[in-house]
Amino acid sequence: MNRDTTEVRESPRSTRVGAYVAPRYRLFRSLAVELGLRYDGVSHTGDAVFSPRLNLSWQPRVGTSVRGAWGRYSQSQPLAGLQAQDGIGQFFSAERAEHRVIGVEQMLPRGLTGRVEVYDRRLSNQRPRFINAAPGIEMFPEINWDRVRIDPERGLARGIELLLARDEARRIDWSVGYALASVTDHVDGRDIPRATDQRHTVTADWSYRPTSNKWRLSVAGVWHSGWPYTPQVVSLDTTANTPTTFGIFPSWKPGELNSERVPSYRRVDARWTRFFDTRDGRVSLFAEVYNLFGIHNRRGYSKNVSIDPQRRQVTFVRANEDWIPRLPTVGITWEFGGR
């Protein structure tokens, strides 16, 4: 006789303690150093983690800034983050990350600013992660056929970013940027790109405001290379094949994780804001259009099966799954505070 025992804690409790110290020193007129140390203790995961950090800022000459940072960071699993819906009944110790960043910012003529930044982020001790490999949006994703468990041995995110901007508190501000980046997980001996891995990214922002500063018009655009997606594998089982009957039972399963890519993504957003100053603050009315030109950006593809019993033919049809189309919104914000 087999018995299954399930233990349920109806009112789980936990104690979380955090402390952080970051003294800052100016060793020379052009060089500033910040040393940091953080402690995180979490009872339900058994974490007791010390995380050191180091930040440097150097100004070799007027208009030039060089910044560097190194640090270790931890992220404990929250009490409400137990993955019970996927059959996991235990908490995991904190995920770890080591960051390295170095950047140079240069003031240029005509109010321009240029910046170059290089970063490297190494992930370790990652928790199991569950994703839905198909592009569809499901009401109960944990029971769908495309649910996949990922157990990364380590992860890596690195890249370089370039930015050119003009912002002098005048009527017109703008910026353009480019980034070359990658983010991967090392799973079962090979590197797999994450679902948001985008190798090339170009961004642009433009805004206009009158001298009265009563309203503001902003336009932003983005283009990036296609995100990875997981192809679907369809299996067919013949349930009936007689002179009068023909039946096929299709079943789906995920293919190789994130092994293919959708076409590049592009979008333009626009926002108009009207400001009203009050005695105690400011009221802002805004109208915004997400994806102004209604561009169809692919999220992935799904395979459908069409059966013709008379001809005894089976046809696979690939359907496009898209991101959000054009979406207008309006809103109001109220900023207030005592004098």
Beta strands, then each sheet from edge to edge (+ up, - down):
strand 1: 16-21
strand 2: 24-28
strand 3: 31-42
strand 4: 47-61
strand 5: 64-75
strand 6: 95-108
strand 7: 112-124
strand 8: 129-132
strand 9: 147-150
strand 10: 154-166
strand 11: 172-187
strand 12: 190-193
strand 13: 200-208
strand 14: 215-224
strand 15: 228-229
strand 16: 232-241
strand 17: 246-254
strand 18: 260-261
strand 19: 265-277
strand 20: 281-290
strand 21: 298-308
strand 22: 313-322
strand 23: 327-336
sheet 1: 1+ 3- 2+
sheet 2: 1+ 3- 4+ 5- 6+ 7- 10+ 11- 12+
sheet 3: 1+ 3- 4+ 5- 6+ 7- 10+ 11- 13+ 14- 19+ 20- 23+
sheet 4: 8+ 9-
sheet 5: 15+ 18-
sheet 6: 16+ 17-
sheet 7: 21+ 22-
end
